[in-house]
Amino acid sequence: MVGNYFYHYHFVTPMCMGFGCNSCGVTGCRIIDSPRERLIAILTNNFVPCNGRFPFLISIATIFIAGSYGGYSSVLATLTVIGVILFGIVLTLWISKLLSKTILKGMPSSFVLELPPYRKPQIGKILVRSIFDRTLFVLVRAIKVAAPAGLVIWLLANVGIGGESLLTIIANFFDPFARLMGLDGYILTAFVLGIPANEIVLPIILMCYLKAHVLIDMEDTFAIGEILRQNGWTILTAINVMIFTVLHFPCATTLLTIKKETGSIKWTIVSFLIPTICGMIVCMLTNVVWQICI
């Protein structure tokens, strides 16, 4: 019992760091001594939404829930976002347990926290270490991914075949499968192209709907809502988008960090597949249940 308690305690710090940045959360898994438990924590860190996904979650809840259910709609929207986040946390613990019983079997390790002697903080060393060993480490990787990704997105939006942009052709290809998840081809395409950074998923969706040639940066929530509704979004679409926002593949920076921390392409691929498959299954189930009940 004690072992199980500390086994779950191991995941708390990396998971909390993941709310800020999943890449930092993966790096934070270094505090776990057991290689097996460290790997489990790395593979499940993406189930909690990072800072890049929160604005999208809040925007969708504001548009489709806060603006639709009267006086208590704001409270309901807040509870919806919290509910999705809690669902991700529960799924983190459940998947962690499943992995520990299957492909990553082993005995849970104990955890002993020994307080070191108190020493006066050395501000200079703290700043240098945090900036160069942590912040720049993540930023450099983000830049390496963002620059080529921006070029790819621009080419897809501006190069066409037969009068249709490559972006539209890709979206039409994804559309049948996306419909099974309660989404559409443009939404799924935006998530795929948003792998460099979660922040660009909504701009890509707006770019697709407006047939624009560059990413759309729009801050007017009402205008965004009108565009989404005109392109077929419903409450079901919003719910499934929120679910898939929490449950989908890590961003490219996080994947690169996972590759460095594990030293394995295999585990990097597994970390990509686990949340994505979970997100697809949950969205499909939500879609089926909605169709039956409504």
Secondary structure, DSSP 8 states (H G I E B T S, - for coil): -HHHHHHHHTTHHHHHHHTT-HHHHHHHGGG---HHHHHHHHHHGGGS--TTTHHHHHHHHIIIIITTSGGGHHHHHHHHHHHHHHHHHHHHHHHHHHHHHTTT------------------HHHHHHHHIIIIIHHHHHHHHHHHHHHHHHHHHHHH-EETTEEHHHHHHHHHHHHHHHTT--HHHHHHHHHTTT-GGGHHHHHHHHHTT-SS------HHHHHHHHHHTT--HHHHHHHHHHHHSS---HHHHHHHHHHH--HHHHHHHHHHHHHHHHHHHHHHHHHHHHH-
